[in-house]
Amino acid sequence: MSQQIDEAKLHAFIGKMLGDLGGAMSVPTVRIGLRLGLFQALAAAPADAGELAARAGGLHPRYVREWALAQAANGYVDYDPASDRFSLSPEQAMVFVVPDSPVYLPGAFELVAAMIEAEPRVEQCFRDGSGVRWGDHAGCLFCATGAFFRPGYVNNIVQNWIPALDGIEARLRSGAKVADVGCGVGFSTMLMAEAYPASEFVGYDFHEPSIDEARRHASEHGLGDRVRFECAPAKAIGENGFDLVTMYDCLHDMGDPRGCAAHMREILAPGGHWMVVEPIAGDAPEQNMNPVGRLYYNASTMICVPTSLDQEVGEGLGAQAGEGRLSAIMREAGFTSVRRAAEGPFNMVLEAA
Ligand SMILES: C[S@@+](CC[C@H](N)C(=O)[O-])C[C@H]1O[C@@H](n2cnc3c(N)ncnc32)[C@H](O)[C@@H]1O
């Protein structure tokens, strides 16, 4: 190496790498803790390793102790050396054990595991320019995706995003027809259906197992009569007359977002609106060099771009497409009014009419 090493820069960089690798290595232990109910058991009351192992249904105490120390070192649980007991703070509980909290993150850990499982497939895509079919990514990418986005939807769709649209909330309250396109396992569809009982909802996705799962959820929630789920690619949806079309975190995954945009215009009733929820991003890459952009660029490399490149056209917008490119696609399809109606730390909501 001919260049001089700046020791301070090197130390700072190694410090960052230690944090990053610690986070990466926490993925399997966190997932085990979630599946075995260890965070849940700790949320009930502080415990030493033996008590925690017993409370979680008779697990092996030695493994549970090492797990608990790992989580304490992660900062994901608290440790009191004087009593040798572990506990979960209310803030840690919001992340690991409260499913409707806006920062419930188990789905993110599932997503990371699915990304690692799909590594050889995506590596091959780099070599030959092919894509990965949504259903071929990894064991349960689609469940992980549903779980990852659900907390954001539970806390925003009805409270913030729909009310930010122009006149749509009133139409949904009095009775409207809604298509939720690219609905995955249907959490977004069902949240809307529960909130607006006078309206009728159809969820569409081209991935059959997601639609099966969505139908199962809907019948469990007793929403069978007002919510339907249909398996169809976005451009092949045959029904029309929708007052509202929603797309949650999926337009950029589509191979032909321009063709989809044009088709959305056709299936909307006159005066209908299209709501597109997309990952928050600036238009220039340098605006996305931040912790949220980092998550999305990595997920996009492993999931979104391969999903799009697997389909016809293969536009490959990526998760950080940005408002400028997305709005241009909407306008090109003939929508004359396009605006950012709302935004949060992870998403922006575009409205086209
Ligand atoms: C990131 S997931 C989001 C799923 C769901 N909207 C959510 O937020 O949980 C993207 C979804 O888009 C669907 N998708 C991708 N391309 C599609 C297409 N051309 N037509 C219909 N669905 C598509 C996938 O099957 C997947 O369910």
The ligand as an SDF file (V2000), in Angstrom:
LIG
                    3D

 27 29  0  0  0  0  0  0  0  0999 V2000
  -42.4810   -6.0030   -1.6800 C   0  0  0  0  0  0  0  0  0  0  0  0
  -43.9110   -6.9660   -1.9720 S   0  0  0  0  0  0  0  0  0  0  0  0
  -45.1860   -5.9790   -1.2320 C   0  0  0  0  0  0  0  0  0  0  0  0
  -46.4160   -6.7830   -0.9350 C   0  0  0  0  0  0  0  0  0  0  0  0
  -47.5180   -6.0210   -0.1950 C   0  0  0  0  0  0  0  0  0  0  0  0
  -48.0620   -4.9350   -0.9620 N   0  0  0  0  0  0  0  0  0  0  0  0
  -46.9820   -5.5030    1.1200 C   0  0  0  0  0  0  0  0  0  0  0  0
  -46.7590   -4.3180    1.2300 O   0  0  0  0  0  0  0  0  0  0  0  0
  -46.7640   -6.3030    2.0340 O   0  0  0  0  0  0  0  0  0  0  0  0
  -44.2050   -6.7740   -3.7030 C   0  0  0  0  0  0  0  0  0  0  0  0
  -45.4120   -7.5210   -4.2010 C   0  0  0  0  0  0  0  0  0  0  0  0
  -45.6250   -7.1950   -5.5670 O   0  0  0  0  0  0  0  0  0  0  0  0
  -46.0880   -8.3430   -6.2330 C   0  0  0  0  0  0  0  0  0  0  0  0
  -45.8080   -8.1560   -7.6560 N   0  0  0  0  0  0  0  0  0  0  0  0
  -44.6230   -7.9280   -8.2540 C   0  0  0  0  0  0  0  0  0  0  0  0
  -44.7880   -7.7690   -9.5670 N   0  0  0  0  0  0  0  0  0  0  0  0
  -46.1210   -7.8990   -9.8140 C   0  0  0  0  0  0  0  0  0  0  0  0
  -46.9280   -7.8000  -10.9890 C   0  0  0  0  0  0  0  0  0  0  0  0
  -46.3770   -7.5520  -12.1590 N   0  0  0  0  0  0  0  0  0  0  0  0
  -48.2510   -7.9690  -10.8630 N   0  0  0  0  0  0  0  0  0  0  0  0
  -48.8250   -8.2080   -9.6450 C   0  0  0  0  0  0  0  0  0  0  0  0
  -48.1240   -8.3090   -8.5160 N   0  0  0  0  0  0  0  0  0  0  0  0
  -46.7770   -8.1470   -8.5950 C   0  0  0  0  0  0  0  0  0  0  0  0
  -45.2990   -9.4810   -5.5770 C   0  0  0  0  0  0  0  0  0  0  0  0
  -45.9050  -10.7310   -5.7800 O   0  0  0  0  0  0  0  0  0  0  0  0
  -45.3070   -9.0250   -4.1250 C   0  0  0  0  0  0  0  0  0  0  0  0
  -46.4150   -9.5250   -3.4270 O   0  0  0  0  0  0  0  0  0  0  0  0
  1  2  1  0
  2  3  1  0
  2 10  1  0
  3  4  1  0
  4  5  1  0
  5  6  1  0
  5  7  1  0
  7  8  2  0
  7  9  1  0
 10 11  1  0
 11 12  1  0
 11 26  1  0
 12 13  1  0
 13 14  1  0
 13 24  1  0
 14 15  1  0
 14 23  1  0
 15 16  2  0
 16 17  1  0
 17 18  1  0
 17 23  2  0
 18 19  1  0
 18 20  2  0
 20 21  1  0
 21 22  2  0
 22 23  1  0
 24 25  1  0
 24 26  1  0
 26 27  1  0
M  CHG  2   2   1   9  -1
M  END
$$$$
